[in-house]
Amino acid sequence: MKILDVTFKRKVNCSANVCLWNHWDQDHINYVHKGFYNETEIFYEDDRVILTYHRLKIPLIPFLNINTIDMQTLKDKNTVCTYGFQFGIPSLSTAIYKDIGKDKCSVSVNYKFKFLGLQILLYPLIKFLIRRWNNRTWYEDLPLKLRRQRVKRMNFKDFKGLPDKIKDRKFSGPIDFKLPISRLKKVDSKLKKHPFYNFGRKDAHI
C-alpha cells in the first residue's frame, strides 16, 4: 500500500462563506470546468451531504474519460470533505476555508489517494496530475468567487438580484452560507433529472 498526501494553501480576497458556496455550487461545474467535466448529475442531497455522478476528462489525456461517484459532506462550518474513486483508487479531499480578515480568507486543500497492488504504478501520474488539476480549477473558480463577493456586498440576493434602490445596494454584515444552496427547481435543472434523485429531510442527521 502507498498513500499520496499533498496539500495546497492559498489566500483569496473573499469571505470563507463565498468559497464554501462556490465549492458546493454544482451548477457551475460543467460550464466553468468544461475542460474537465462532461456530465454531472445529483443522486442525493440534503442540508449536509450531496452524492454526485461525474463523467470527466483526465488532464493531459483528453481522449480518456472516466466515471466517478463522489460524496461531498460539510464536516463542520469551515470544512468540506469529498470521498471518491478515480481509476478505482479511493480518494479523500479536505478543503478548509477560514476567514483571516474582512472579506479575506485562507484556503487549504488536502488530497489523499490510497494505492494498492498494481495501482501503485499510477502514483507518479496522479501526483503530477493533481497539482495541475488544483491549479487549473483554482484559477477557473477565482473570478466566480471575486464576483460573488462584490455583488453580495451590493446586497445581491440569489434569484432576486440587486435591490431596486441604489441606496440599498450596500451590505457590510456577514455573508451567509446555508445548505442546500439556492438552485433551479428540479424541472428546470439538468443536475436533478436523474430518476434516482432524492432530497433528504432537513436535519435528518440530527
Backbone as JSON Lines, residues from 0, in Angstrom:
{"i":0,"aa":"M","n":[0.84,-1.2,0.0],"ca":[0.0,0.0,0.0],"c":[0.87,1.25,0.0]}
{"i":1,"aa":"K","n":[0.37,2.27,-0.69],"ca":[1.08,3.55,-0.72],"c":[0.06,4.68,-0.68]}
{"i":2,"aa":"I","n":[0.35,5.72,0.11],"ca":[-0.56,6.85,0.27],"c":[0.07,8.09,-0.35]}
{"i":3,"aa":"L","n":[-0.68,8.74,-1.23],"ca":[-0.28,10.06,-1.74],"c":[-1.0,11.09,-0.88]}
{"i":4,"aa":"D","n":[-0.25,12.01,-0.32],"ca":[-0.79,13.03,0.59],"c":[-0.18,14.37,0.2]}
{"i":5,"aa":"V","n":[-0.99,15.27,-0.34],"ca":[-0.47,16.56,-0.81],"c":[-1.46,17.67,-0.45]}
{"i":6,"aa":"T","n":[-0.92,18.83,-0.05],"ca":[-1.73,19.96,0.39],"c":[-1.35,21.22,-0.37]}
{"i":7,"aa":"F","n":[-2.37,22.0,-0.74],"ca":[-2.16,23.3,-1.4],"c":[-2.8,24.38,-0.53]}
{"i":8,"aa":"K","n":[-2.06,25.48,-0.31],"ca":[-2.55,26.56,0.54],"c":[-2.51,27.88,-0.22]}
{"i":9,"aa":"R","n":[-3.58,28.66,-0.06],"ca":[-3.68,29.95,-0.73],"c":[-4.46,30.93,0.14]}
{"i":10,"aa":"K","n":[-4.47,32.2,-0.3],"ca":[-5.33,33.22,0.3],"c":[-6.11,33.88,-0.82]}
{"i":11,"aa":"V","n":[-7.32,34.35,-0.49],"ca":[-8.17,34.94,-1.53],"c":[-8.98,36.07,-0.92]}
{"i":12,"aa":"N","n":[-9.26,37.09,-1.74],"ca":[-9.99,38.26,-1.27],"c":[-11.5,38.07,-1.34]}
{"i":13,"aa":"C","n":[-11.97,37.11,-0.56],"ca":[-13.41,36.92,-0.38],"c":[-13.6,36.18,0.93]}
{"i":14,"aa":"S","n":[-14.81,36.17,1.42],"ca":[-15.08,35.52,2.7],"c":[-15.06,34.0,2.56]}
{"i":15,"aa":"A","n":[-14.87,33.31,3.68],"ca":[-14.88,31.85,3.67],"c":[-16.22,31.32,3.18]}
{"i":16,"aa":"N","n":[-17.31,32.0,3.51],"ca":[-18.62,31.52,3.09],"c":[-18.84,31.63,1.58]}
{"i":17,"aa":"V","n":[-18.18,32.58,0.94],"ca":[-18.24,32.67,-0.52],"c":[-17.51,31.47,-1.13]}
{"i":18,"aa":"C","n":[-16.37,31.11,-0.54],"ca":[-15.65,29.92,-1.02],"c":[-16.47,28.65,-0.81]}
{"i":19,"aa":"L","n":[-17.14,28.55,0.32],"ca":[-17.99,27.39,0.58],"c":[-19.12,27.31,-0.42]}
{"i":20,"aa":"W","n":[-19.71,28.45,-0.72],"ca":[-20.79,28.49,-1.73],"c":[-20.25,27.99,-3.07]}
{"i":21,"aa":"N","n":[-19.09,28.46,-3.48],"ca":[-18.5,28.05,-4.75],"c":[-18.2,26.55,-4.76]}
{"i":22,"aa":"H","n":[-17.68,26.06,-3.65],"ca":[-17.35,24.63,-3.55],"c":[-18.61,23.79,-3.69]}
{"i":23,"aa":"W","n":[-19.72,24.27,-3.16],"ca":[-20.96,23.49,-3.13],"c":[-21.83,23.71,-4.36]}
{"i":24,"aa":"D","n":[-21.48,24.67,-5.2],"ca":[-22.29,25.02,-6.36],"c":[-22.05,24.04,-7.5]}
{"i":25,"aa":"Q","n":[-22.87,23.02,-7.58],"ca":[-22.72,22.01,-8.62],"c":[-23.07,22.55,-10.01]}
{"i":26,"aa":"D","n":[-23.9,23.6,-10.07],"ca":[-24.36,24.1,-11.36],"c":[-23.23,24.61,-12.25]}
{"i":27,"aa":"H","n":[-22.18,25.13,-11.66],"ca":[-21.15,25.76,-12.48],"c":[-20.14,24.77,-13.05]}
{"i":28,"aa":"I","n":[-20.12,23.56,-12.53],"ca":[-19.03,22.63,-12.84],"c":[-18.87,22.36,-14.32]}
{"i":29,"aa":"N","n":[-19.97,22.01,-15.0],"ca":[-19.86,21.62,-16.41],"c":[-19.61,22.8,-17.34]}
{"i":30,"aa":"Y","n":[-19.7,24.01,-16.82],"ca":[-19.5,25.2,-17.65],"c":[-18.15,25.85,-17.35]}
{"i":31,"aa":"V","n":[-17.88,26.11,-16.09],"ca":[-16.61,26.75,-15.72],"c":[-15.44,25.79,-15.88]}
{"i":32,"aa":"H","n":[-15.68,24.51,-15.58],"ca":[-14.62,23.5,-15.68],"c":[-14.9,22.53,-16.83]}
{"i":33,"aa":"K","n":[-15.41,23.06,-17.92],"ca":[-15.81,22.21,-19.04],"c":[-14.61,21.51,-19.69]}
{"i":34,"aa":"G","n":[-13.4,21.98,-19.42],"ca":[-12.23,21.28,-19.92],"c":[-12.03,19.94,-19.25]}
{"i":35,"aa":"F","n":[-12.64,19.78,-18.08],"ca":[-12.56,18.53,-17.33],"c":[-13.88,17.77,-17.34]}
{"i":36,"aa":"Y","n":[-14.95,18.46,-16.98],"ca":[-16.23,17.8,-16.73],"c":[-17.12,17.8,-17.97]}
{"i":37,"aa":"N","n":[-17.65,16.62,-18.3],"ca":[-18.59,16.48,-19.4],"c":[-20.03,16.39,-18.92]}
{"i":38,"aa":"E","n":[-20.22,15.77,-17.77],"ca":[-21.57,15.5,-17.29],"c":[-21.57,15.41,-15.77]}
{"i":39,"aa":"T","n":[-22.6,15.97,-15.17],"ca":[-22.77,15.91,-13.72],"c":[-24.24,15.71,-13.4]}
{"i":40,"aa":"E","n":[-24.52,14.76,-12.51],"ca":[-25.89,14.53,-12.05],"c":[-25.87,14.3,-10.54]}
{"i":41,"aa":"I","n":[-26.91,14.78,-9.88],"ca":[-27.04,14.59,-8.44],"c":[-27.96,13.4,-8.18]}
{"i":42,"aa":"F","n":[-27.51,12.49,-7.34],"ca":[-28.34,11.36,-6.91],"c":[-29.09,11.68,-5.62]}
{"i":43,"aa":"Y","n":[-28.37,12.3,-4.69],"ca":[-28.96,12.58,-3.38],"c":[-28.34,13.84,-2.8]}
{"i":44,"aa":"E","n":[-29.14,14.62,-2.06],"ca":[-28.61,15.75,-1.32],"c":[-29.53,16.07,-0.15]}
{"i":45,"aa":"D","n":[-28.93,16.68,0.87],"ca":[-29.71,17.25,1.96],"c":[-28.97,18.48,2.45]}
{"i":46,"aa":"D","n":[-29.18,18.88,3.68],"ca":[-28.55,20.12,4.16],"c":[-27.13,19.9,4.7]}
{"i":47,"aa":"R","n":[-26.56,18.74,4.37],"ca":[-25.2,18.46,4.83],"c":[-24.38,17.62,3.85]}
{"i":48,"aa":"V","n":[-25.05,16.83,3.0],"ca":[-24.37,15.87,2.14],"c":[-24.92,15.96,0.72]}
{"i":49,"aa":"I","n":[-24.05,15.69,-0.27],"ca":[-24.51,15.57,-1.65],"c":[-23.74,14.44,-2.33]}
{"i":50,"aa":"L","n":[-24.46,13.59,-3.06],"ca":[-23.87,12.46,-3.78],"c":[-24.04,12.73,-5.27]}
{"i":51,"aa":"T","n":[-22.92,12.8,-6.0],"ca":[-22.96,13.17,-7.41],"c":[-22.24,12.15,-8.29]}
{"i":52,"aa":"Y","n":[-22.71,12.09,-9.53],"ca":[-22.05,11.31,-10.58],"c":[-21.38,12.3,-11.52]}
{"i":53,"aa":"H","n":[-20.12,12.02,-11.87],"ca":[-19.39,12.86,-12.82],"c":[-18.8,12.0,-13.93]}
{"i":54,"aa":"R","n":[-18.86,12.53,-15.13],"ca":[-18.1,11.99,-16.25],"c":[-17.1,13.06,-16.63]}
{"i":55,"aa":"L","n":[-15.82,12.74,-16.58],"ca":[-14.82,13.78,-16.76],"c":[-13.61,13.3,-17.55]}
{"i":56,"aa":"K","n":[-12.88,14.31,-18.05],"ca":[-11.66,14.06,-18.8],"c":[-10.47,14.12,-17.86]}
{"i":57,"aa":"I","n":[-9.42,13.43,-18.23],"ca":[-8.18,13.44,-17.46],"c":[-7.25,14.52,-18.01]}
{"i":58,"aa":"P","n":[-6.71,15.4,-17.14],"ca":[-5.78,16.43,-17.63],"c":[-4.63,15.82,-18.43]}
{"i":59,"aa":"L","n":[-4.33,16.41,-19.56],"ca":[-3.26,16.0,-20.46],"c":[-3.57,14.72,-21.23]}
{"i":60,"aa":"I","n":[-4.71,14.08,-20.91],"ca":[-5.1,12.87,-21.64],"c":[-6.56,13.06,-22.07]}
{"i":61,"aa":"P","n":[-6.84,14.03,-22.96],"ca":[-8.22,14.42,-23.27],"c":[-9.07,13.33,-23.89]}
{"i":62,"aa":"F","n":[-8.44,12.32,-24.5],"ca":[-9.21,11.24,-25.12],"c":[-9.68,10.21,-24.1]}
{"i":63,"aa":"L","n":[-9.21,10.34,-22.83],"ca":[-9.58,9.39,-21.79],"c":[-10.63,9.99,-20.87]}
{"i":64,"aa":"N","n":[-11.8,9.35,-20.79],"ca":[-12.86,9.8,-19.91],"c":[-13.09,8.75,-18.82]}
{"i":65,"aa":"I","n":[-13.37,9.2,-17.61],"ca":[-13.67,8.28,-16.52],"c":[-14.97,8.69,-15.85]}
{"i":66,"aa":"N","n":[-15.62,7.73,-15.21],"ca":[-16.83,8.0,-14.44],"c":[-16.49,7.92,-12.96]}
{"i":67,"aa":"T","n":[-17.01,8.86,-12.18],"ca":[-16.76,8.84,-10.74],"c":[-18.07,9.11,-9.99]}
{"i":68,"aa":"I","n":[-18.14,8.55,-8.81],"ca":[-19.2,8.88,-7.86],"c":[-18.53,9.54,-6.66]}
{"i":69,"aa":"D","n":[-18.96,10.75,-6.35],"ca":[-18.36,11.49,-5.24],"c":[-19.41,11.8,-4.17]}
{"i":70,"aa":"M","n":[-19.01,11.62,-2.92],"ca":[-19.84,12.04,-1.81],"c":[-19.17,13.22,-1.11]}
{"i":71,"aa":"Q","n":[-19.87,14.33,-1.09],"ca":[-19.34,15.56,-0.5],"c":[-20.13,15.86,0.76]}
{"i":72,"aa":"T","n":[-19.43,16.16,1.85],"ca":[-20.11,16.42,3.11],"c":[-19.52,17.64,3.8]}
{"i":73,"aa":"L","n":[-20.39,18.4,4.46],"ca":[-19.96,19.55,5.24],"c":[-19.61,19.02,6.64]}
{"i":74,"aa":"K","n":[-18.31,18.84,6.88],"ca":[-17.85,18.24,8.13],"c":[-18.09,19.17,9.3]}
{"i":75,"aa":"D","n":[-17.78,20.45,9.11],"ca":[-18.09,21.48,10.09],"c":[-18.25,22.79,9.33]}
{"i":76,"aa":"K","n":[-18.38,23.9,10.01],"ca":[-18.7,25.16,9.33],"c":[-17.59,25.65,8.41]}
{"i":77,"aa":"N","n":[-16.39,25.08,8.53],"ca":[-15.26,25.52,7.71],"c":[-14.73,24.45,6.77]}
{"i":78,"aa":"T","n":[-15.22,23.21,6.9],"ca":[-14.55,22.08,6.23],"c":[-15.49,21.28,5.35]}
{"i":79,"aa":"V","n":[-15.04,21.05,4.1],"ca":[-15.77,20.19,3.17],"c":[-14.9,18.98,2.85]}
{"i":80,"aa":"C","n":[-15.45,17.79,3.04],"ca":[-14.75,16.55,2.7],"c":[-15.43,15.9,1.5]}
{"i":81,"aa":"T","n":[-14.63,15.43,0.54],"ca":[-15.16,14.76,-0.64],"c":[-14.49,13.4,-0.78]}
{"i":82,"aa":"Y","n":[-15.31,12.35,-0.8],"ca":[-14.83,10.98,-0.95],"c":[-15.16,10.51,-2.36]}
{"i":83,"aa":"G","n":[-14.19,9.89,-3.02],"ca":[-14.43,9.44,-4.39],"c":[-13.49,8.32,-4.79]}
{"i":84,"aa":"F","n":[-13.61,7.92,-6.07],"ca":[-12.75,6.88,-6.64],"c":[-12.35,7.33,-8.04]}
{"i":85,"aa":"Q","n":[-11.06,7.29,-8.33],"ca":[-10.54,7.58,-9.66],"c":[-9.69,6.39,-10.1]}
{"i":86,"aa":"F","n":[-10.04,5.78,-11.25],"ca":[-9.38,4.54,-11.71],"c":[-9.49,3.45,-10.64]}
{"i":87,"aa":"G","n":[-10.54,3.49,-9.84],"ca":[-10.69,2.52,-8.76],"c":[-9.86,2.85,-7.53]}
{"i":88,"aa":"I","n":[-9.19,3.99,-7.54],"ca":[-8.34,4.4,-6.42],"c":[-9.15,5.29,-5.47]}
{"i":89,"aa":"P","n":[-9.31,4.89,-4.21],"ca":[-10.08,5.72,-3.27],"c":[-9.36,7.02,-2.97]}
{"i":90,"aa":"S","n":[-10.14,8.1,-2.9],"ca":[-9.55,9.41,-2.64],"c":[-10.38,10.17,-1.61]}
{"i":91,"aa":"L","n":[-9.71,11.07,-0.92],"ca":[-10.35,11.98,0.03],"c":[-9.73,13.35,-0.14]}
{"i":92,"aa":"S","n":[-10.56,14.33,-0.45],"ca":[-10.08,15.71,-0.46],"c":[-10.75,16.46,0.69]}
{"i":93,"aa":"T","n":[-9.95,17.26,1.38],"ca":[-10.44,18.02,2.53],"c":[-10.1,19.49,2.3]}
{"i":94,"aa":"A","n":[-11.12,20.32,2.16],"ca":[-10.94,21.75,1.92],"c":[-11.35,22.51,3.18]}
{"i":95,"aa":"I","n":[-10.47,23.37,3.67],"ca":[-10.73,24.15,4.86],"c":[-10.66,25.63,4.49]}
{"i":96,"aa":"Y","n":[-11.75,26.35,4.77],"ca":[-11.84,27.77,4.46],"c":[-12.0,28.54,5.77]}
{"i":97,"aa":"K","n":[-11.06,29.47,6.05],"ca":[-11.12,30.23,7.3],"c":[-10.94,31.71,7.03]}
{"i":98,"aa":"D","n":[-11.83,32.52,7.61],"ca":[-11.7,33.97,7.49],"c":[-10.46,34.44,8.25]}
{"i":99,"aa":"I","n":[-9.68,35.3,7.6],"ca":[-8.47,35.83,8.23],"c":[-8.48,37.35,8.26]}
{"i":100,"aa":"G","n":[-9.6,37.96,7.85],"ca":[-9.74,39.4,7.83],"c":[-11.05,39.76,7.16]}
{"i":101,"aa":"K","n":[-11.3,41.03,7.01],"ca":[-12.52,41.48,6.36],"c":[-12.5,41.08,4.89]}
{"i":102,"aa":"D","n":[-13.43,40.19,4.5],"ca":[-13.55,39.73,3.12],"c":[-12.25,39.12,2.58]}
{"i":103,"aa":"K","n":[-11.6,38.37,3.45],"ca":[-10.38,37.67,3.06],"c":[-10.3,36.37,3.82]}
{"i":104,"aa":"C","n":[-9.9,35.29,3.14],"ca":[-9.83,34.01,3.83],"c":[-8.64,33.19,3.34]}
{"i":105,"aa":"S","n":[-8.27,32.21,4.16],"ca":[-7.25,31.25,3.78],"c":[-7.93,29.99,3.26]}
{"i":106,"aa":"V","n":[-7.27,29.32,2.34],"ca":[-7.8,28.11,1.73],"c":[-6.73,27.03,1.8]}
{"i":107,"aa":"S","n":[-7.09,25.9,2.39],"ca":[-6.18,24.76,2.45],"c":[-6.92,23.55,1.89]}
{"i":108,"aa":"V","n":[-6.35,22.94,0.84],"ca":[-6.97,21.76,0.23],"c":[-5.97,20.61,0.28]}
{"i":109,"aa":"N","n":[-6.37,19.54,0.95],"ca":[-5.54,18.36,1.08],"c":[-6.14,17.22,0.26]}
{"i":110,"aa":"Y","n":[-5.29,16.52,-0.5],"ca":[-5.72,15.36,-1.27],"c":[-5.0,14.13,-0.75]}
{"i":111,"aa":"K","n":[-5.76,13.06,-0.58],"ca":[-5.17,11.77,-0.21],"c":[-5.68,10.71,-1.18]}
{"i":112,"aa":"F","n":[-4.77,9.85,-1.65],"ca":[-5.1,8.72,-2.51],"c":[-4.46,7.47,-1.91]}
{"i":113,"aa":"K","n":[-5.2,6.37,-1.91],"ca":[-4.7,5.1,-1.39],"c":[-4.48,4.14,-2.55]}
{"i":114,"aa":"F","n":[-3.22,3.72,-2.75],"ca":[-2.86,2.84,-3.85],"c":[-2.57,1.44,-3.32]}
{"i":115,"aa":"L","n":[-3.12,0.44,-4.0],"ca":[-2.88,-0.96,-3.65],"c":[-2.42,-1.73,-4.88]}
{"i":116,"aa":"G","n":[-1.56,-2.69,-4.71],"ca":[-1.14,-3.56,-5.81],"c":[-0.63,-2.8,-7.02]}
{"i":117,"aa":"L","n":[-1.15,-3.16,-8.19],"ca":[-0.71,-2.53,-9.43],"c":[-1.09,-1.06,-9.52]}
{"i":118,"aa":"Q","n":[-2.04,-0.62,-8.7],"ca":[-2.41,0.8,-8.69],"c":[-1.21,1.69,-8.34]}
{"i":119,"aa":"I","n":[-0.25,1.12,-7.62],"ca":[0.93,1.89,-7.22],"c":[1.68,2.42,-8.44]}
{"i":120,"aa":"L","n":[1.54,1.75,-9.57],"ca":[2.19,2.22,-10.8],"c":[1.65,3.58,-11.24]}
{"i":121,"aa":"L","n":[0.43,3.89,-10.81],"ca":[-0.19,5.17,-11.17],"c":[0.18,6.3,-10.21]}
{"i":122,"aa":"Y","n":[0.89,6.0,-9.16],"ca":[1.25,7.0,-8.15],"c":[1.93,8.22,-8.77]}
{"i":123,"aa":"P","n":[2.99,8.06,-9.57],"ca":[3.65,9.26,-10.13],"c":[2.73,10.07,-11.03]}
{"i":124,"aa":"L","n":[1.86,9.39,-11.8],"ca":[0.94,10.09,-12.68],"c":[-0.08,10.91,-11.89]}
{"i":125,"aa":"I","n":[-0.68,10.31,-10.87],"ca":[-1.66,11.02,-10.06],"c":[-1.0,12.19,-9.33]}
{"i":126,"aa":"K","n":[0.2,11.97,-8.82],"ca":[0.92,13.05,-8.13],"c":[1.17,14.22,-9.06]}
{"i":127,"aa":"F","n":[1.5,13.94,-10.31],"ca":[1.73,15.0,-11.3],"c":[0.42,15.7,-11.68]}
{"i":128,"aa":"L","n":[-0.63,14.9,-11.9],"ca":[-1.89,15.46,-12.37],"c":[-2.62,16.27,-11.31]}
{"i":129,"aa":"I","n":[-2.51,15.89,-10.05],"ca":[-3.29,16.56,-9.01],"c":[-2.88,18.02,-8.85]}
{"i":130,"aa":"R","n":[-1.59,18.31,-9.04],"ca":[-1.14,19.7,-8.96],"c":[-1.71,20.52,-10.12]}
{"i":131,"aa":"R","n":[-1.71,19.96,-11.31],"ca":[-2.28,20.67,-12.46],"c":[-3.79,20.83,-12.29]}
{"i":132,"aa":"W","n":[-4.43,19.8,-11.78],"ca":[-5.87,19.85,-11.55],"c":[-6.22,20.97,-10.56]}
{"i":133,"aa":"N","n":[-5.53,21.0,-9.44],"ca":[-5.81,22.0,-8.41],"c":[-5.55,23.41,-8.92]}
{"i":134,"aa":"N","n":[-4.44,23.58,-9.62],"ca":[-4.09,24.91,-10.11],"c":[-5.1,25.42,-11.14]}
{"i":135,"aa":"R","n":[-5.48,24.56,-12.06],"ca":[-6.42,24.99,-13.11],"c":[-7.8,25.28,-12.55]}
{"i":136,"aa":"T","n":[-8.32,24.4,-11.7],"ca":[-9.66,24.64,-11.16],"c":[-9.67,25.86,-10.24]}
{"i":137,"aa":"W","n":[-8.58,26.11,-9.55],"ca":[-8.5,27.3,-8.69],"c":[-8.66,28.57,-9.52]}
{"i":138,"aa":"Y","n":[-7.91,28.68,-10.6],"ca":[-7.96,29.91,-11.4],"c":[-9.24,30.0,-12.23]}
{"i":139,"aa":"E","n":[-9.86,28.89,-12.53],"ca":[-11.15,28.94,-13.2],"c":[-12.25,29.39,-12.24]}
{"i":140,"aa":"D","n":[-12.14,29.02,-10.99],"ca":[-13.14,29.39,-9.98],"c":[-12.95,30.8,-9.44]}
{"i":141,"aa":"L","n":[-11.72,31.31,-9.5],"ca":[-11.41,32.59,-8.86],"c":[-12.32,33.74,-9.29]}
{"i":142,"aa":"P","n":[-12.59,33.94,-10.6],"ca":[-13.48,35.05,-10.99],"c":[-14.89,34.91,-10.39]}
{"i":143,"aa":"L","n":[-15.38,33.67,-10.24],"ca":[-16.7,33.47,-9.66],"c":[-16.73,33.91,-8.2]}
{"i":144,"aa":"K","n":[-15.68,33.57,-7.46],"ca":[-15.61,33.94,-6.05],"c":[-15.54,35.45,-5.88]}
{"i":145,"aa":"L","n":[-14.65,36.09,-6.65],"ca":[-14.47,37.53,-6.52],"c":[-15.73,38.29,-6.95]}
{"i":146,"aa":"R","n":[-16.38,37.8,-8.01],"ca":[-17.61,38.45,-8.47],"c":[-18.73,38.3,-7.44]}
{"i":147,"aa":"R","n":[-18.87,37.11,-6.86],"ca":[-19.91,36.92,-5.86],"c":[-19.65,37.77,-4.62]}
{"i":148,"aa":"Q","n":[-18.39,37.89,-4.24],"ca":[-18.06,38.74,-3.09],"c":[-18.51,40.17,-3.36]}
{"i":149,"aa":"R","n":[-18.25,40.68,-4.57],"ca":[-18.63,42.05,-4.89],"c":[-20.13,42.24,-4.87]}
{"i":150,"aa":"V","n":[-20.87,41.32,-5.5],"ca":[-22.33,41.53,-5.59],"c":[-23.01,41.29,-4.24]}
{"i":151,"aa":"K","n":[-22.45,40.4,-3.4],"ca":[-23.02,40.22,-2.07],"c":[-22.83,41.49,-1.23]}
{"i":152,"aa":"R","n":[-21.74,42.2,-1.46],"ca":[-21.54,43.48,-0.78],"c":[-22.46,44.56,-1.34]}
{"i":153,"aa":"M","n":[-23.08,44.28,-2.48],"ca":[-24.09,45.17,-3.04],"c":[-25.5,44.69,-2.68]}
{"i":154,"aa":"N","n":[-25.58,43.78,-1.72],"ca":[-26.85,43.28,-1.19],"c":[-27.61,42.42,-2.19]}
{"i":155,"aa":"F","n":[-26.86,41.72,-3.04],"ca":[-27.46,40.82,-4.01],"c":[-28.1,39.62,-3.32]}
{"i":156,"aa":"K","n":[-29.29,39.2,-3.81],"ca":[-29.98,38.03,-3.31],"c":[-30.15,37.04,-4.45]}
{"i":157,"aa":"D","n":[-29.84,35.77,-4.2],"ca":[-29.96,34.76,-5.24],"c":[-31.39,34.68,-5.77]}
{"i":158,"aa":"F","n":[-31.51,34.64,-7.11],"ca":[-32.78,34.54,-7.82],"c":[-33.69,35.75,-7.59]}
{"i":159,"aa":"K","n":[-33.13,36.82,-7.0],"ca":[-33.87,38.07,-6.85],"c":[-33.11,39.24,-7.45]}
{"i":160,"aa":"G","n":[-31.78,39.18,-7.35],"ca":[-30.95,40.23,-7.93],"c":[-30.61,41.33,-6.94]}
{"i":161,"aa":"L","n":[-30.25,42.49,-7.47],"ca":[-29.88,43.64,-6.65],"c":[-31.11,44.42,-6.23]}
{"i":162,"aa":"P","n":[-31.03,45.13,-5.1],"ca":[-32.15,46.0,-4.69],"c":[-32.44,47.05,-5.76]}
{"i":163,"aa":"D","n":[-33.7,47.43,-5.89],"ca":[-34.07,48.43,-6.89],"c":[-33.48,49.8,-6.58]}
{"i":164,"aa":"K","n":[-33.4,50.15,-5.31],"ca":[-32.9,51.46,-4.93],"c":[-31.38,51.42,-4.72]}
{"i":165,"aa":"I","n":[-30.7,52.39,-5.33],"ca":[-29.25,52.45,-5.23],"c":[-28.79,52.54,-3.78]}
{"i":166,"aa":"K","n":[-29.53,53.25,-2.95],"ca":[-29.13,53.44,-1.56],"c":[-29.15,52.12,-0.77]}
{"i":167,"aa":"D","n":[-29.88,51.13,-1.3],"ca":[-29.95,49.84,-0.61],"c":[-28.89,48.85,-1.09]}
{"i":168,"aa":"R","n":[-28.05,49.31,-2.02],"ca":[-27.04,48.4,-2.58],"c":[-25.72,48.45,-1.81]}
{"i":169,"aa":"K","n":[-25.85,48.35,-0.51],"ca":[-24.68,48.27,0.36],"c":[-25.0,47.28,1.48]}
{"i":170,"aa":"F","n":[-24.05,46.38,1.71],"ca":[-24.22,45.41,2.79],"c":[-22.86,45.15,3.41]}
{"i":171,"aa":"S","n":[-22.75,45.37,4.71],"ca":[-21.46,45.23,5.39],"c":[-21.45,44.09,6.41]}
{"i":172,"aa":"G","n":[-22.57,43.4,6.54],"ca":[-22.66,42.33,7.52],"c":[-22.01,41.04,7.04]}
{"i":173,"aa":"P","n":[-22.11,39.99,7.84],"ca":[-21.54,38.7,7.44],"c":[-22.31,38.09,6.28]}
{"i":174,"aa":"I","n":[-21.58,37.5,5.33],"ca":[-22.2,36.83,4.19],"c":[-22.53,35.41,4.61]}
{"i":175,"aa":"D","n":[-23.78,35.03,4.44],"ca":[-24.21,33.74,4.97],"c":[-23.93,32.6,3.99]}
{"i":176,"aa":"F","n":[-23.98,31.4,4.53],"ca":[-23.86,30.18,3.74],"c":[-24.75,29.14,4.4]}
{"i":177,"aa":"K","n":[-25.78,28.72,3.68],"ca":[-26.7,27.73,4.21],"c":[-26.95,26.66,3.15]}
{"i":178,"aa":"L","n":[-27.03,25.43,3.62],"ca":[-27.36,24.33,2.73],"c":[-28.8,23.9,2.93]}
{"i":179,"aa":"P","n":[-29.47,23.51,1.86],"ca":[-28.96,23.48,0.48],"c":[-28.89,24.89,-0.1]}
{"i":180,"aa":"I","n":[-27.91,25.14,-0.99],"ca":[-27.82,26.44,-1.62],"c":[-28.97,26.6,-2.61]}
{"i":181,"aa":"S","n":[-29.29,27.84,-2.94],"ca":[-30.37,28.12,-3.89],"c":[-30.0,27.58,-5.26]}
{"i":182,"aa":"R","n":[-30.92,26.86,-5.87],"ca":[-30.67,26.25,-7.17],"c":[-31.97,26.19,-7.95]}
{"i":183,"aa":"L","n":[-31.87,26.0,-9.27],"ca":[-33.07,25.85,-10.08],"c":[-33.93,24.7,-9.57]}
{"i":184,"aa":"K","n":[-35.23,24.8,-9.78],"ca":[-36.12,23.72,-9.4],"c":[-35.81,22.48,-10.23]}
{"i":185,"aa":"K","n":[-36.24,21.33,-9.73],"ca":[-35.9,20.07,-10.38],"c":[-36.33,20.04,-11.84]}
{"i":186,"aa":"V","n":[-37.48,20.6,-12.14],"ca":[-37.98,20.54,-13.52],"c":[-37.13,21.35,-14.47]}
{"i":187,"aa":"D","n":[-36.36,22.3,-13.93],"ca":[-35.53,23.17,-14.77],"c":[-34.05,22.81,-14.73]}
{"i":188,"aa":"S","n":[-33.67,21.91,-13.84],"ca":[-32.27,21.64,-13.62],"c":[-31.85,20.31,-14.23]}
{"i":189,"aa":"K","n":[-30.81,20.34,-15.06],"ca":[-30.26,19.12,-15.62],"c":[-29.62,18.26,-14.53]}
{"i":190,"aa":"L","n":[-29.16,18.9,-13.48],"ca":[-28.47,18.18,-12.42],"c":[-29.39,17.21,-11.68]}
{"i":191,"aa":"K","n":[-30.67,17.56,-11.6],"ca":[-31.58,16.8,-10.73],"c":[-32.61,15.98,-11.51]}
{"i":192,"aa":"K","n":[-32.35,15.72,-12.78],"ca":[-33.32,14.99,-13.6],"c":[-33.12,13.47,-13.59]}
{"i":193,"aa":"H","n":[-32.07,13.02,-12.9],"ca":[-31.87,11.57,-12.81],"c":[-33.04,10.95,-12.03]}
{"i":194,"aa":"P","n":[-33.57,9.83,-12.48],"ca":[-34.73,9.24,-11.8],"c":[-34.46,8.84,-10.36]}
{"i":195,"aa":"F","n":[-33.2,8.69,-9.98],"ca":[-32.86,8.33,-8.6],"c":[-32.74,9.55,-7.7]}
{"i":196,"aa":"Y","n":[-32.84,10.75,-8.27],"ca":[-32.62,11.96,-7.45],"c":[-33.57,12.01,-6.26]}
{"i":197,"aa":"N","n":[-33.0,12.37,-5.11],"ca":[-33.81,12.48,-3.9],"c":[-33.24,13.58,-3.02]}
{"i":198,"aa":"F","n":[-34.13,14.4,-2.46],"ca":[-33.7,15.39,-1.48],"c":[-34.13,14.91,-0.11]}
{"i":199,"aa":"G","n":[-33.15,14.73,0.77],"ca":[-33.45,14.22,2.1],"c":[-34.1,15.27,2.98]}
{"i":200,"aa":"R","n":[-34.58,14.82,4.11],"ca":[-35.19,15.73,5.07],"c":[-34.15,16.61,5.72]}
{"i":201,"aa":"K","n":[-34.49,17.87,5.94],"ca":[-33.59,18.79,6.6],"c":[-33.35,18.33,8.04]}
{"i":202,"aa":"D","n":[-32.09,18.37,8.46],"ca":[-31.7,17.99,9.81],"c":[-31.99,16.53,10.13]}
{"i":203,"aa":"A","n":[-32.12,15.69,9.08],"ca":[-32.42,14.28,9.31],"c":[-31.26,13.58,10.01]}
{"i":204,"aa":"H","n":[-30.06,14.14,9.93],"ca":[-28.89,13.52,10.53],"c":[-28.76,13.82,12.02]}
{"i":205,"aa":"I","n":[-29.61,14.7,12.53],"ca":[-29.52,15.07,13.95],"c":[-30.33,14.09,14.79]}
